[in-house]
Amino acid sequence: MVPKGKLIIIGGAINTGSFTETQFGLPQNMNFFERGILKRITIESVKDTESRFEIMTTASLIPEKVGEEYIKALAQLDVHNVGVLNISSREQANDEGNAQRIKDADVLIFTGGDQLRLSSIFGGTVIHRILLDKYQNEPVVIAGTSAGAAASSKNMIYQGSSKDALLKGEVKITGGLGFIDDVIVDTHFVQRGRIGRLLYAAASNPGILGIGLGEDTGLYISEGKNMEAIGSGMVILVDGRQMADTNLTDVEMGQPVSIKNMIVHVMCDGDTYDLSTHLLSIHHPKSVHLE
């Protein structure tokens, strides 16, 4: 079944892109709309600037602050019909009033923070079922940045250091919110050197496509398969379907993992990838020749 909803996943940001939180719990940057990703979310929504937005701050440790900043950023795009839903328990995720707000929304944006909070609080609840139904049957836009992006797929990375990622057992994977299947998403990808996490994920399950989202960069996904890179950075794809060999099942826990013949693609703004055919099309802008 082809989903009627649109999915926009963003890798987080230093310059723009998401309201990432430092170890001190403060947002690093709030000018999310600057590079046009938030504007793209608005344009793709069914009523444009008149759409009803709900900001889902469940993943965040500072939900009030993050919600306020999204409201400010959207106001600069002339979007004012915005609510903030800080659902912090499974009881709230089953609440009728909260469920109705999800039903009424045209755009839902899951903020950054801890993706395990998203899966553990929403998984199997009334709101989760409504979200999945809306994505399949309505022209809703569901966006996620950082943790919100990582939790968008059926499989989700929730733990694993970058430097030790290719040691057996270091990368931890669980179930996400399940808007899209056959992929696994990692965020802050280039800046935090997380290629090892995706290589390990793809080696352990070669049938899924690893998606590494750079900061200030996202993917616009329509019909559940058409992916377009947006933003100023890079998207790294790790395709394990042609993997020839790995010692993953032979080595002990904590030992290095060998991988043979893993395919890696790099996407930038305007490039597209078809999940059904696994074909990448690179956008070639017209060259600018200076006299």
C-alpha positions, 0 to 999 in steps of 0.5 A: 500500500502506497502511503498518502503521507509525506515523511521529512527526516532531518539529521540535526544541526549546528548552523540550522536544522534541529534544536539539538541539546548539549550535555547542559540541556540547552539548545545549540541553535534555533534558526531552523528555517534559515536553510529552507527545511522548515519552509519545505515542511510547510510547503508540502503540507496540505494547507501550506501556512494555514496548516495545523502544526503540532510540535511533539517534544516527547524526546526532549529534556527541555520541551517547553523551551524547544516548543517555544523556539519552534513557534518563533521559527514558524511565525517567521514563515507566517505559520501561526496555527501551532500547538506543542504536545509534550507527551511524557507518559504512556497514559498521556499517549492514550489520552483522548484529548491528545489523540484528537489533537493528532487526528486534527493535525496536518503537520507533526514534527518530532523534535530532537532528544532521546529516541528511546523515549519516543519508542518506549512512550508511544509504541503500541499506544492509541496515538501511535496507531493514529499516527500510522493510520494518518501516514498511510491514509491522509496527506499528513506531513510527519517530520522528525529531527535528530531523535525524531528522525532516528525513530521514524523507521521500523528499526532504530539505532538507540546506542553505540559510540562512534569509535567502537561501533565496529566492535561486535555488540557495541551498536544497539538496535530496537524498534522505532515508530515504523513509518518506513520499513527496510531502512535504518536512520542515523543522525548528526552523521558526518559531524560525529563520525557515525559511519561505523554505526551504519556499517555495523547495522547494515552488516547485521541486517543487509536487507535494510538500507542505512541512512546517515543524515548530516547536520542541516540536511534531510530527506523528503520521502513521498509514496514511502519510496521516493527520497530527495535530499534537502538542505546544505549537507550530505546524506550517506547511504549504506547498502548491504544487499551486495555484501559478500562476507562478514565475520560478524557471527564468528567473532566474540562480543567486543571483537572487531567485525570484518565486512566485504563489499559494502556499497556506499552512496553520497547524496546532496541537495536535489539528488534522489533515490528510489527505495523500490529500485535502489537507483540513485539519481544525482542532480547536476546543477548548471555550472557557473562560469565566471568571466 
